[in-house]
Amino acid sequence: MFLKVLTVAGLATFEIYAAIPAGFAFGLSPWTIFFASVTGGLVGVFVATFLGDRIKKFIYKNKPQKESTNKHPVLHKIWNKYGIIGLGFFGTMSVGAPVSIAVGTGLNANLKKLLIWCCIGVMCRCVLFTLIGFYGLKLF
């Protein structure tokens, strides 16, 4: 059982979409799946935040700072409209927390605020998909 829970948590570190169905396939209880996927998802958020900041500092260590050019006007328009909450919460719900954090790092977002909203997004996503999986299996 420990390896099954560890597998669900490990999968949730990278992609919650794979972790929750795997937990149901292993025959784990919904509460176990929920807590393992939340734990793994939050670990993924913290690791991505930590590594994203380190990688950005490493890349830009020796490069001179250039003036910002508006290469992607649509991306900046969306960023200005939805901001950190949109990226952290809705980005986590749609594409995942590591991708949202990578985009936020590229846009020079405040990583502490982005971390908070990604954590909230991970928790909501785990609740939502665990409930969908639980009640979806009740239909069969």
N, C-alpha and C positions, 0 to 999 in steps of 0.2 A: 504494500500500500504506500509506503514511504516513497518508493521510486516513481509510482504513478503521480503522486502529489508533486514531487520534485520535477517531473517531466512537464506537468501542467504549468508550474511556476516558471520553469525555464522557457517554455514556449511563449508564455505571456510576456517575458522580458522583451522579446522581439515583436511578436504579433499575437494579440489577444484573439483575433479571428480564428487562429488555429488552436489556441489553448483550450478554450471552452468546449468546442466539439470533441477534442481529445479527451477531456475529463469525462464527458458523458459517455464516450466510447469505452473508457476504462471502467465505467460503472461506479464512479464516485458520486457521493451525494452532492446536491446543488450547493450546499453551504461550503463544503470542502473545495469545490470547484471555484466558488466565488472568492474565498479567502486566498487560495493559491494563485488565482489569476490576478487579484488585486496586489498581492505581494510581489509577484513577478513583474507586473506592469509598473509598479512604483519603483522597483529596482531598475528597470529599463529606463525610466524617466530620469532618475538620478545619475545613472551611468552616462546616458546620452548628454545630459547637461554638463557633467564634469568633463567628459572627453571632448565635447563640442567646443567648450571654452579653451581647452588646452590645444586642440588642433588649430583653432583660429589663431591663437597666439603664436604657435609654431610657424604657421604659414606666413603670417604677416610680420614676423620678427625682423627679417632683413629687407623687406620690400618698402620702398618709399610710399608715403600716403599720397594717393591721387585724388583729384577732385571728383566728387560723385557725379557720374553722368546717368541720365535717366534712360537706361538701356531697355527696361521692361516697364513701360508706363502702366500697363494693366495691373501688374503685380503691385506696384506702388499705390495705385488707386484703391485696390482691395485692401492693402495694408492700412492706408489712411482711413478707410471707411470702418473696418472691423477691428483693427488693432490687435493687441495682445490677447484679449479675451477671445476674439474670433479664431486667431491662430492656435491658441492653447487649447480651447475647449472643442471647437468644431473641427479643427485640424486633427486633434487626437481622436475624435469620434469617427472621422472619415478615413484618414490615411495612417494614423498611428502617431504616438508620441515621439519616437525618435526622428521621424521625418519632420514633424512640426518643430521640434527643437533645432534641427539642422537648418530649416528655413529661417527660424527666428534668429539663430546665430548669424546667418548670412545677412539678415536685415538689421543687424545691430540692435536687437530687442533687449529689453531689460530681462536678463535670464532669471532673476528671482521671481518676478511677476509671472513670467512664462512658465516657470517650474510649478508655481501654485496652480495655474489654470490647467496645465497638463495633468497634474495630479487629480484635480477635480474631474477632468475629462476621462481619465482612466477609471476612476471609481464609478462614474455614471455609465461608462461603456460596459464595465464588468457587470453591473447590476442589470442593465438592459439585455445584454446577450445571455446572461445566465437565466434570466426569466424567460426569454424567448426559447432557449433550449429546453428548459424545464417544462414549460407549457406546450411546446411543440412536441415533445415526446409523450405528453399525456394524450395527445390526439390519436396516437397510434395504439 
